[in-house]
Amino acid sequence: MKGDDIADRLLNFAKRVLRLCREFPEDFAGKHVVRQLIRCSSGGGANYEEARGGESLADFIHKMAVARKEVRESLYWLRLADPELMQGAEIAALIREANELAAILTSSIKTAKARSSKPSSLLERDDRAGKVKQSEIPRARSFPPHE
């Protein structure tokens, strides 16, 4: 199904963050970053799934934007934790993945916005889809002028 690849990447990103969070220090700072990271890293995928089931194009765009915000927040917390709380290749890999995910979501949002800005009428459809164009709909005769 369309979108499964990004859904899988977002899910794997959240799982990797969860595994990483088990290694954080148990002090106040570590616990604070862990709580924030768990919320936003899992929020990106959850909001993406909500977007896939959006009720309209506008709803899809809004929920995709929320998913992107969550991924970008994850990026912030990963960058904060990298030098201060943990060292390692996994944080660097997660930072790269968060950047890629944010770029993919941004691209999807731009594409959806471009589609939403095109003029659309319920009666104006593409011939390739086998739909009726407005010009093909017979017009009702107008009533004679009222005397």
Backbone as a ProteinNet text record, in pm:
[ID]
protein_1_A
[PRIMARY]
MKGDDIADRLLNFAKRVLRLCREFPEDFAGKHVVRQLIRCSSGGGANYEEARGGESLADFIHKMAVARKEVRESLYWLRLADPELMQGAEIAALIREANELAAILTSSIKTAKARSSKPSSLLERDDRAGKVKQSEIPRARSFPPHE
[TERTIARY]
83.8	0	88.7	39.1	114.8	137.9	259.1	291.6	343.8	342.4	389.4	538.1	617.4	761.5	791.3	728.8	753.7	695	580.6	521	615.9	675.9	771.7	895	943	1060.6	1030.8	913.3	876.2	861.9	804.6	791	927.9	1014.8	1150.2	1229.4	1209.7	1275.4	1234.2	1104	1053.9	1108.8	1113.3	1167	1314.8	1389.8	1532.6	1553.7	1469.9	1479.3	1446.2	1344.1	1309.4	1426.2	1490.5	1607.6	1718.4	1742.6	1846.5	1814.5	1688.5	1648.4	1675.5	1680.5	1711.8	1855.7	1938.6	2080.1	2112.2	2014.5	2040.7	2068.6	2139.6	2163.9	2031.4	2030.3	1909.8	1896.1	1978.8	1970.4	1854.9	1835.8	1724.1	1726.7	1842.6	1854.2	1824.6	1880	1856.2	1709.5	1643.6	1500.5	1416.7	1453.1	1379.5	1390	1510.5	1531.1	1462.7	1470.7	1406.7	1256	1192.8	1047.2	1011.4	1085.7	1057.4	1081.3	1191.5	1225.6	1123	1079.5	981.2	851.6	807.7	681.6	690.1	791.2	794.3	837.1	924.7	967	853.6	770.3	655.7	539.8	535.3	429.7	437.1	556.9	570.6	498	521.7	456.3	307.1	267.6	124.9	49.5	106.6	40.4	44.2	148.2	152.4	39	17.5	-92.4	-227	-241.2	-363.7	-380.8	-271.9	-278.5	-323.3	-273.4	-310.8	-460.2	-523.5	-667.2	-743.8	-679.5	-741	-874.1	-959.9	-1093.6	-1097.6	-994.5	-988.3	-841.6	-817.4	-680.6	-626.3	-710.8	-668	-633.6	-712.8	-686.4	-554.3	-532.4	-408.1	-288.7	-296.7	-186	-158.8	-263.8	-246.7	-178.4	-225.8	-169.6	-27.1	1.4	139	230.6	179.4	259.1	285.4	187.2	207.2	311.1	302.9	402.2	542.5	554.8	685.6	734.3	646.5	686	738.2	674.2	718.6	857.6	880.7	1011.6	1118.1	1083.5	1179.5	1208	1106.7	1129.7	1221.6	1201.8	1291.2	1434.9	1450.8	1583.6	1646.1	1567.7	1618	1669.2	1586.4	1623.9	1742.7	1750.9	1867.7	1994.6	1984.3	2101.7	2141.7	2042.3	2072.6	2141.6	2095.4	2149.1	2285.3	2312.1	2434.8	2560.1	2593.9	2720.3	2707	2589.3	2572.8	2550.5	2465.5	2424.5	2480.7	2504.7	2549	2642.8	2724	2811.3	2783.3	2797.5	2783.5	2730.2	2751.8	2712	2560.9	2491	2345.4	2275.2	2319.4	2257	2283.5	2404.3	2435.8	2349.7	2330	2245.9	2100.8	2052.6	1915.8	1897.6	1998.6	1993.1	1982.1	2060.7	2051.6	1912.6	1861.6	1729.2	1620.9	1629.1	1530.6	1534	1653.7	1665.8	1601.6	1626.3	1568.1	1416.1	1366.9	1222.2	1155.3	1215.8	1160.1	1157.3	1261.4	1265.7	1157.9	1138.3	1035.5	896.2	871.1	740.9	718.8	822.8	813.6	777.7	842.2	814.1	669.7	621.4	483	384.5	415.1	328.5	325.3	442	447.8	367.9	380.2	305.4	155.6	113.8	-28.7	-80.7	-0.8	-43	-56.1	34.5	25.7	-103	-138.8	-263.9	-384.6	-376.6	-491.9	-511.1	-406	-417.9	-469.8	-477	-532.2	-682.8	-738.8	-884.1	-953.3	-1048.8	-1121	-1268	-1347.6	-1491.7	-1536.6	-1642.3	-1691.7	-1723.8	-1753	-1791.1	-1673.3	-1561.6	-1445.3	-1357	-1358.2	-1280.8	-1193.3	-1094.6	-1002	-1065	-1052.6	-1105.6	-1042.8	-914.2	-844.4	-908.3	-971.7	-1035.7	-1177.6	-1219.2	-1352.8	-1462.3	-1429.9	-1526.7	-1582.6	-1687	-1755.4	-1692.9	-1670.5	-1624.1	-1745.1	-1728.1	-1838.6	-1894.3	-1809	-1854.7	-1941.9	-1935.7	-2013.8	-2150.8	-2178.3	-2306.1	-2407.5	-2521.1	-2620.5	-2674.7	-2692.9	-2744.9	-2897.8	-2958	-3103.4	-3137.8	-3247.9	-3291	-3333.5	-3303.1	-3343.8	-3492.1	-3552.1	-3692.6	-3710.5	-3822	-3843.9	-3850.4	-3813.4	-3817.4	-3957	-3959	-4087.1	-4146.2	-4271	-4334.6	-4426.7
-117.4	0	124.2	227.9	351.4	407.6	446.6	503.5	404.2	274.8	174.7	190	228.5	242.8	348.1	464.1	570.4	532.4	464.7	418.7	323.1	232.1	137.4	209.3	307.5	382.2	459	519.4	592.7	498.4	381.2	282.6	233.7	201.9	156.3	265.9	391.1	503.4	508.5	498.7	502.9	385.4	267.7	150.6	168.3	222.1	244.7	346.7	450.5	551.3	487.3	403.5	334.9	252.1	177.8	97.2	187.3	297.4	390.6	449.6	481.2	545.2	456.6	326.4	235.5	250.9	312.1	328.4	464.7	553.2	687.3	681	779.1	785.9	799	750.5	752.7	883.2	982.8	1108.7	1194.3	1310.9	1398.8	1435.3	1475.4	1517.1	1400.7	1285.6	1168.2	1130.6	1131.4	1098	1199.3	1326.4	1430.9	1411.7	1390.6	1372.2	1244.2	1139.3	1012.6	1030.8	1097.2	1118.6	1195.8	1300.5	1382.4	1303.6	1232.2	1154.6	1045.7	976.8	869.9	927.9	1039.3	1099.9	1144.6	1222	1278.8	1177	1085.3	988.2	893.1	859	773.6	855.3	983.2	1070.6	1092.2	1090.2	1108.8	1000	876	764.6	759.8	791.1	789.6	894.1	1012.9	1117.3	1087.8	1021.2	981.6	883.5	788.4	692.9	764.8	863.9	944.1	1016.5	1068.4	1139.4	1046.1	925.2	828.7	800.1	816.3	796.2	927.6	1033.9	1166.5	1173.5	1259.4	1273.6	1361.3	1439.1	1527.9	1557.7	1622.9	1660.9	1759.6	1851.9	1948.3	1876.9	1777.4	1699.2	1623.2	1564.1	1493.1	1587.2	1704.5	1800.9	1841.8	1870	1911.6	1802.2	1679.9	1571.2	1536	1551.4	1531.5	1637.8	1759.6	1867	1838.8	1782.9	1746.9	1634.6	1536.1	1427.4	1483.8	1577.4	1639.2	1714.1	1785.1	1857	1760.8	1646.7	1547	1493.5	1467.6	1417.4	1524.5	1648.9	1757.5	1776.5	1757.5	1765.2	1652.1	1534.4	1421.6	1456.8	1520.8	1563.7	1657.4	1749.4	1841.3	1764.9	1673.8	1601.6	1509.8	1450.9	1366.9	1450.8	1567.9	1656.2	1707.1	1732.8	1776.1	1664.9	1544	1431.3	1387.4	1405.5	1351.2	1387.8	1513.1	1540.8	1540.5	1567.4	1585.7	1456.1	1369.6	1252.9	1122	1116.4	989.8	1017.4	923.6	927.8	800.8	807.7	683.2	699.6	593.4	592.7	586.3	526.1	511.9	647	738.2	871.3	940.6	931	992.8	933.5	802.8	737.9	781.9	796.8	842.1	987.3	1068.9	1208.5	1212.4	1130	1123.3	1077.3	974.3	922.4	1026.3	1099.2	1203.3	1312.2	1349.6	1448.8	1397.6	1272.4	1214.9	1205.7	1162	1151.7	1288	1388.7	1524.5	1573	1542.5	1583.3	1511.5	1384.2	1308	1362.8	1388.3	1442.1	1581.1	1663	1795.9	1784.7	1693.3	1672.6	1627.6	1537.8	1491	1604.7	1689.6	1803.6	1899.1	1926.8	2016.2	1959.7	1830.3	1766.7	1777.6	1750	1757.4	1900.5	1996.9	2136.7	2177.5	2129.3	2160.3	2103.2	1985	1924.8	2001.7	2051.1	2120.9	2258.8	2315.4	2449.3	2446.7	2329.3	2319.2	2339.4	2409.8	2428	2293.2	2271.3	2145.8	2170.4	2111.3	2114.6	1970.7	1942.8	1805.6	1758.3	1852.1	1813.9	1813.3	1872.4	1874	1756.3	1657.4	1536.8	1507.6	1429.4	1389.1	1279.8	1293.6	1192.5	1056.6	1054.7	927.3	846.3	913.2	843	800.4	832.5	793.2	875.8	994.7	1080.8	1181.6	1246.8	1343.2	1480.2	1548.5	1685.6	1777.5	1893.8	1987.1	2020.1	2032.6	2068.4	1960	1836.3	1726.7	1713.2	1790.7	1781.4	1868.9	1811	1892.4	2002.3	2117.9	2232	2233.2	2268.1	2284	2411.5	2406.1	2526.3	2629.8	2749.8	2856.8	2885.3	2932.2	2966	3094.6	3107.3	3231.7	3347.4	3465.5	3579.5	3600.6	3642	3665.9	3795.1	3785.3	3904.9	3967.6
0	0	0	-66.2	-74.5	65.7	94.3	224	325.5	290.6	386.4	418.3	318.8	342.1	448	433.5	531.2	667.2	666.7	793.3	864.3	788.5	847.1	899.7	825.6	870.9	998.7	1005.9	1127.2	1246.4	1223.5	1330.3	1376.5	1282.8	1318.3	1389	1345.5	1411.9	1559.3	1585.1	1722.8	1805.1	1744.5	1816.3	1849.5	1755.2	1779.6	1890.8	1891.9	1998.1	2133.2	2136.3	2262.1	2314.1	2223.8	2265.7	2318.5	2249	2290.7	2428	2451.2	2577.8	2698.7	2679.5	2790.5	2838.9	2756.8	2790.5	2851.5	2859.9	2913.1	3062.8	3113.6	3257.7	3332.9	3454.4	3537.4	3617.3	3587.8	3661.9	3607.4	3667.4	3631.7	3483.8	3433.2	3293.4	3199.3	3230.3	3146.6	3140.8	3256	3260.4	3183.2	3193.8	3123	2971.3	2922.9	2779.1	2731.2	2809.2	2772.7	2756.1	2851.3	2842.3	2715.4	2689	2571	2441.9	2437.6	2318	2288.8	2391.8	2371.5	2316.1	2371.5	2325.5	2179.6	2146.6	2011.1	1905.8	1939	1837.3	1800.9	1897.1	1866.4	1808.9	1839.9	1788.3	1638.3	1582.7	1438.2	1360.7	1396.9	1328.7	1355.4	1478.4	1512	1430.7	1419.2	1341.5	1191.9	1146.5	1005.5	975.3	1064.3	1045.1	1046.2	1132.5	1133.5	999.8	945.9	817.4	705.4	707.9	603.4	604.4	716.7	726.7	730.3	684.5	689.2	616.9	666.1	610.5	487.1	466	350.9	321.8	211.2	177.4	281.2	325.1	427.1	557.4	594.5	714.9	700.5	583.4	554.8	571.5	511.2	517.3	662.1	737	876.3	959	944.9	1025.7	981.2	854.2	806.9	867.4	877	936.9	1085	1153.5	1294.1	1304.6	1215	1214.8	1193.5	1099.6	1073.4	1197.2	1265.4	1386.3	1492.2	1505.3	1603.4	1568.6	1442	1399.3	1421.8	1391.7	1413	1562.5	1645.7	1789.9	1835.3	1778.4	1809.3	1774.6	1661.4	1617.6	1721.2	1772.1	1874.4	1997.1	2049	2171	2147.4	2029	1996.8	1991.6	1931.7	1923.3	2061.8	2145.7	2281.9	2360.4	2345.3	2421.8	2371.9	2246.1	2186.3	2264	2278.4	2348.5	2500.2	2551.2	2694.4	2772.1	2718.6	2796.4	2744.2	2616.1	2556.5	2441.1	2414	2297.3	2218.3	2090.6	2016.8	1876.7	1802.1	1661.7	1646.3	1742.2	1727.2	1728.9	1813.7	1814.6	1681.9	1631.3	1502.2	1391.5	1393.6	1292.1	1305.9	1428.4	1450.9	1408.9	1428.6	1382.8	1230.9	1163	1015.2	972.3	1037.8	1002.7	1028	1138.3	1167.4	1060.8	1018.3	910.4	781.4	747.7	625.8	636.3	750.7	769.7	760.4	821.3	813.9	669.1	592.7	452.3	370.9	396.6	325.7	358.3	484	524.1	464.5	462.4	401.1	253.9	185.2	43.3	21.4	105.3	94.5	118.7	214.4	244.3	125.7	67.4	-49.2	-165.5	-189.9	-297.7	-271.9	-149.3	-115.9	-127.4	-85.9	-97.1	-243.1	-327.2	-470.1	-528.6	-486.1	-532.7	-483	-360.4	-303.7	-364.6	-422.7	-479.8	-623.2	-683.7	-818.5	-811.7	-911.7	-909.2	-924	-838.3	-847.9	-822	-904	-889.2	-887.2	-822	-820.5	-960.9	-1051.2	-1186	-1282.6	-1245.9	-1332.5	-1296.8	-1382	-1357.4	-1478.5	-1454.9	-1558.6	-1644.2	-1775.7	-1867.7	-1843.1	-1806.4	-1786.8	-1675.5	-1583	-1472.2	-1508.7	-1630.8	-1674.9	-1610.9	-1571.9	-1505.7	-1605.8	-1566.3	-1651.7	-1634	-1746.6	-1741	-1736.5	-1680.7	-1669.4	-1807	-1907.9	-2041.6	-2103.5	-2052.6	-2108.1	-2043.6	-1940.6	-1871.4	-1944.4	-1983.9	-2054.8	-1963.6	-2020.4	-1947	-1955.6	-1846.5	-1847.5	-1923.7	-1993.9	-2065.5	-1964.1	-1996.6	-1904.6	-1925.9	-1822.1	-1829.1	-1909.9	-1975.1	-2047.1	-1948.4	-1995.4	-1903.7	-1847.4	-1726.8	-1659.2	-1712	-1753.5	-1808.8	-1711.6
[MASK]
+++++++++++++++++++++++++++++++++++++++++++++++++++++++++++++++++++++++++++++++++++++++++++++++++++++++++++++++++++++++++++++++++++++++++++++++++++

